[in-house]
Amino acid sequence: MDIKDRIEARIGQGEFLTNMLLVTQKQSDQTHTDFVHTLSGIAGSVRALLENNDLLRRIDYAPNNYWPKLHGKAFAFVDGGVANIELPSAAPIGIRVGSYVVRPGDASEKREQFNVELSLVDDLFSDSGFLFESDFLDVAKLRDAARMVSEVAAGYRLAKAVGKDRVDAVILHGPLINPVAPYGLEDFPAFGRNACRVLLDDDDWDGDTRERQFVALYLKVLERLRETGVPVVGAVERSIGRDPVFLRRLLDLLQDSKVLKEKDARDLELQILSYGLNDASLLDVVLGDGEYVVPIPVMRQGPESKWPEDWKRTIRDYPNAFTTYIKPSAMVMPFRVEAFENIQMFDDLLALVFHTSRLLPSYGFPVGLDIVDRFAKVPAWLSRGVKGQHQIVLLRRAIESGDPSTIAFAKRVLAAKGRDWLFRPST
């Protein structure tokens, strides 16, 4: 009944609308009542599997008892911001990764510290570019690759700090381990040597071109981060994909341990897929207040058949993401938490994630990550300023050339605003 009530409540909030439409399209006689009944059956089956195999844990919300125990500890929250600048004749990239270090119970001015751990500014189309050795048609992929490795690199800098700067744990905003196959393309440019030294925080590193490719460099930073021994987790706020990766892996483990028959595992997976449910949407109605699933290793690199042939052996070396989903409160969606498999005191770190997710009413995500997100974000006014300055330089150089065709071209570029909906054809 708890599961059915949670489903009805979520439907009342507009959740599962897409799923209901998907099922209705496939089965025209499906009704709202049938949808709730069938979804309750799926959720009940998953709940029973978790309970019967001791795969559920619960954290009690007890802030008055919990927070005093953390006195003297320091926790770092990390997030990156990317400048959103679109220019017709350049591909500027601006990334900064900020940290928010907090010491619960410390009443001194050192209780909270903000810092920009890493900043990268470059023009991706420039011959003298610092970040990548050459350009690439898909600029968005270059920016994503630079952002992902930068955030992990910032976490590494914090984790290896000693003395007064030492932290007891690092919490990243987003996945700890990202899929890398999309960036292993044959013509994907390597990072510059100096950029690699910045990302590895190692002035003597001298890797060759292959070692400076994203797939290899990202793995190198992850390995160095893991070797620090400091507990590190990534908290993923939104699960937008439809593939239930975590639940599929859970069913695989239960089948491998002979708890679940192959037919039963396959039938349950097909039911989940037919209703368009991902991990977060199904676990939202399976888990109760403060509950989480016992962490399991999940390979995040996707099917091997889609890996670039040249990088298959390197991708096999990528660590699994030790993964769980935790639900902070009754009407808040669960979110994914990832760590390395050798993490120490993961339950203690989940308690920190849970209690920081309850600090703001109805927010339901570690508030330290919201704080650092606002700190690291590149403001729109700064992006507009960079774009404006670039336009001024472009026009000035065109005028200085004295060439009428160059001046006309610059004017057209600066005046271009795309298609205006007012001038679209009426038929």
Stockholm file with secondary structure:
# STOCKHOLM 1.0

chainA/1-427         MDIKDRIEARIGQGEFLTNMLLVTQKQSDQTHTDFVHTLSGIAGSVRALLENNDLLRRIDYAPNNYWPKLHGKAFAFVDGGVANIELPSAAPIGIRVGSYVVRPGDASEKREQFNVELSLVDDLFSDSGFLFESDFLDVAKLRDAARMVSEVAAGYRLAKAVGKDRVDAVILHGPLINPVAPYGLEDFPAFGRNACRVLLDDDDWDGDTRERQFVALYLKVLERLRETGVPVVGAVERSIGRDPVFLRRLLDLLQDSKVLKEKDARDLELQILSYGLNDASLLDVVLGDGEYVVPIPVMRQGPESKWPEDWKRTIRDYPNAFTTYIKPSAMVMPFRVEAFENIQMFDDLLALVFHTSRLLPSYGFPVGLDIVDRFAKVPAWLSRGVKGQHQIVLLRRAIESGDPSTIAFAKRVLAAKGRDWLFRPST
#=GR chainA/1-427 SS CHHHHHHHHHHHTTTTHHHHHHHHHHCTTCCHHHHHHHHHHHHHHHHHHHHHTTCEEECCCCHHHHGGGGTTCCEEEEEEEECCCCCSSCCEEEEEEEEEEECTTCCSTTSEEEEEEEEEEEETTCTTCSSBSSCCSCHHHHHHHHHHHHHHHHHHHHHTCCGGGCCSEEEEESCSSCCCGGGCCTTCCCBCHHHHHHHHTCTTCCCCTTTTSHHHHHHHHHHHHHHTCCCEEEEECCCCCCCCHHHHHHHHHHHHTTSSCHHHHHHHHHHHHHTTCCHHHHHHHHCCTTEEECCEEECCSCCGGGSCGGGHHHHHTSCCEEEEEECCSTTSCCEEEEECTTCSSHHHHHHHHHHHHTSSTTTCSCHHHHHHHHHHSCCHHHHHHHHHHHHHHHHHHHHHHTCHHHHHHHHHHHHCCCCCGGGSCCC
#=GC SS_cons         CHHHHHHHHHHHTTTTHHHHHHHHHHCTTCCHHHHHHHHHHHHHHHHHHHHHTTCEEECCCCHHHHGGGGTTCCEEEEEEEECCCCCSSCCEEEEEEEEEEECTTCCSTTSEEEEEEEEEEEETTCTTCSSBSSCCSCHHHHHHHHHHHHHHHHHHHHHTCCGGGCCSEEEEESCSSCCCGGGCCTTCCCBCHHHHHHHHTCTTCCCCTTTTSHHHHHHHHHHHHHHTCCCEEEEECCCCCCCCHHHHHHHHHHHHTTSSCHHHHHHHHHHHHHTTCCHHHHHHHHCCTTEEECCEEECCSCCGGGSCGGGHHHHHTSCCEEEEEECCSTTSCCEEEEECTTCSSHHHHHHHHHHHHTSSTTTCSCHHHHHHHHHHSCCHHHHHHHHHHHHHHHHHHHHHHTCHHHHHHHHHHHHCCCCCGGGSCCC
//
